[in-house]
Amino acid sequence: MYVFTVALRYLRTRPMAWVSGLIMAVIVVLYLMVISVMEGFKEHNMKVLRSLDSHITVRVGQISWGIMRPEQWAAEVAKIDGVQSSTPTLETAVIALLGRSKTVGEIKGVDLDAELKHGALGEEIEPKDLNEFGTHDHDGLPLNGCILAGRWAEKGRFGLKIGSVVTFVLMDQDGDPRSVAFKVVGLSRGKSEIHQGFAYVDRKFLAKKMGQEGYASGLNTWIEGDPDRADLDEIRLNIRNRMLELFAHDPLVKSQETFEDLPKWRDMLEVQTWREKMGNLYQAISIENNIMRFIMVLFLILLAIIIMLVLSRVVAEKVRDIGALRALGATPAGIRRCFLLQGLVICALGVGAGLLVSYFVIEYLNELERAFSWCVGTVLQRDFSVFPKNSFFIDRIPTRTRPFDVILIAALSLSAGVLGALLPAWRASRMNTVECLRHE
């Protein structure tokens, strides 16, 4: 009992000890706030990366005939365990003619039902009840419908809207340019800049215009459950093996000249998960979070040094008290526990206060951001925003607090307190009783 009493008595007379606790609370708040925001952005960015394409894509390298028997092979892929849906897709670069303006984009021939159900296309589409491209009359001419992504409709750029007519110039199978007009039937507000240059049309119609009827450039495949599931690579391998079986036994594939070079042909078959396609971005996001955790650990090491200096000062000032305790029967282990407990108490109070404050900071982070932006804007007398929402295609600062991070910062903080107190505690326990009592 004397260990706890003496430890608190020494701390009560040391304002610097409470400053250390305050620093600990600030570190906890900063750690959880920064990591929560970065985890929120990570979750948002991962969702964007997953939505840029299907969960698993199948391509056949540079072979001109691409995916043959697309509906049949897509149905076979859909039967594999873990696969939810698989549909053919046809993609090509285009030049869009918009009155006197023109720009480069990418046109995607898709199965609209599958894209609306599984892909990113249906998440922020207008109108909400759109379910087919359809054929539409325009000055007596039938035009197929298309869906345009965000930047096509931006004012100051192209300003297209539902009902507008856009003309795409694309290359057919023989490399000749072909002009095709479409009527805009929908707009999709994508979640990233990468989405903004896409135009979606009916795959079979696009294949007809390109002279590639019965062919596709790839298969878009969506899996069941979490797109980041642990067995995603195993599902990818199963799809690859099934595609090899289909190719190897298909008489139409065998008739192609490319099939003569079997090893090269096998290498051309590309089955990629969304993680592989977006590998650099995927790794960059995870590395950024790990770097921030490392930086916060450095702050905790600095705090451990501060606690060590504070308690070393306490030991230097309480030499006679230590001698008196030893003379009254206190053991070296008891003296060590006394100073270790001081470091633990400093950090425990700092962690408790930090966790409480960080909860409210994270909960009301967007309100605090708006208030801060308003104050700075008032001082600068111009519009100011800490978080420019248009740059991220979201209207709030995303946050995600994981129990793992709460436990980690609490454990590291308490460990920092104990480690900072080790050297002063060891020095105090090694002092000679007689020399302590004679200390002036």
Number of C-alpha atoms within 10 A of each C-alpha: 5 12 17 14 10 18 19 17 11 17 20 12 11 14 11 16 24 18 16 21 26 19 21 29 26 18 22 27 25 16 22 25 21 19 24 22 19 22 20 17 19 21 16 17 18 21 15 17 22 22 20 20 21 25 27 26 23 27 18 21 15 10 14 13 16 19 25 20 15 20 16 12 19 21 14 15 22 18 13 16 12 17 20 15 20 28 26 28 23 25 19 15 15 22 17 22 17 17 10 5 9 13 13 14 16 18 25 20 22 23 21 22 14 18 18 17 12 20 20 22 24 23 17 16 20 15 13 11 9 16 12 17 21 14 15 17 10 12 7 7 9 14 19 20 21 26 27 28 23 22 21 22 18 12 9 8 10 15 12 19 16 16 14 12 19 17 17 24 16 22 18 18 14 8 9 9 14 13 15 15 17 22 24 24 23 23 27 25 20 25 22 17 13 12 22 19 17 21 24 26 25 21 22 20 15 24 21 13 17 20 14 19 14 14 22 27 25 23 25 24 26 23 23 12 10 9 19 16 10 9 11 20 17 11 18 23 14 17 25 19 13 16 18 13 11 15 19 15 10 12 10 11 17 13 10 11 8 14 15 11 9 11 9 11 14 16 10 14 20 14 22 20 24 21 20 13 18 16 12 10 15 18 11 11 17 14 12 13 18 13 11 15 19 12 12 20 18 12 16 23 19 14 22 26 17 20 29 23 18 22 27 21 13 19 19 13 11 16 21 19 14 23 21 16 19 21 14 9 9 16 13 19 13 17 25 21 20 23 31 24 21 26 31 20 22 26 32 20 17 26 28 16 18 25 20 13 16 22 15 11 17 22 13 11 19 17 13 13 16 15 13 15 17 18 13 16 14 12 10 10 10 10 10 17 15 11 15 13 12 8 10 16 13 13 12 14 17 18 22 17 18 13 8 9 15 17 11 12 22 20 13 16 27 23 18 25 30 24 19 26 29 22 18 24 27 17 15 24 22 13 16 13 18 13 12 18 17 10 11 7
